[in-house]
């Protein structure tokens, strides 16, 4: 659309739309967010990639995961930026494109370990809120609908059985060249351990927002899950018709029998 269409876009509900997708590791949040962003013309902000980028920096700095003070200090000297790409966002860590490093199993495991600290999460939440302040975004993570954007009009909690998530992650690693380093059973075990950490951490634990729509994709293909999510977003975008209160059209109360 051209710039001349901006007055029309100002009434477009998509312009200020925030779609929050939460769920456990390996549920397919990133893939679903990418498809929804493309379908509705939204910006895809991957919170998981942002945590992985910070975890990568902590690994490079050899900071122990139990050193909360050092990790908090590291946030003050870290800059993370997302730039839209054809298939996925380009993740810039202090100006360096680190996208290709973020699916390494050691980095994904490190992300769940550094994210348990309230100071790290508070820093990341502030960064995410700043990036999504103007709306028109899809953001996926583990506390998007409960902490980052609690007033988002569309909230989806995407889940799947651990065995299914493990197989999906194994196939994903194969596409990125890491499958030979780990087997499906090991991935499932790691996912269960991560679920335990995410659901039981003291600060913003993984849980569905009260008004989130639960989407269990265990028995679904990718296409089916995407169609279901599109239907959820579309339903929230469609405003309910106002009650007709014009003269002569107000219904009388029913007569007593």
Secondary structure, 3 states (H helix, E strand, C coil): CCHHHHHHHCCCCCCCCEEEEECCCCCCHHHHHHHHHHHHCCEEEEHHHHHHHHHHHHHHCCCCCCCHHHHHHHHCCCCEEEECCCCCCEEEECCEECHHHCCCHHHHHHHHHHCCCHHHHHHHHHHHHHHCCCCCEEEEECCHHHHHCCCCCEEEEEECCHHHHHHHHHHHHHHHCCHHHCCHHHHHHHHHHHHHHHHHCCCCCCCCCCCCEEEECCCCCHHHHHHHHHHHHHHHHCCCCCCCCCCCCCCCCCCCC
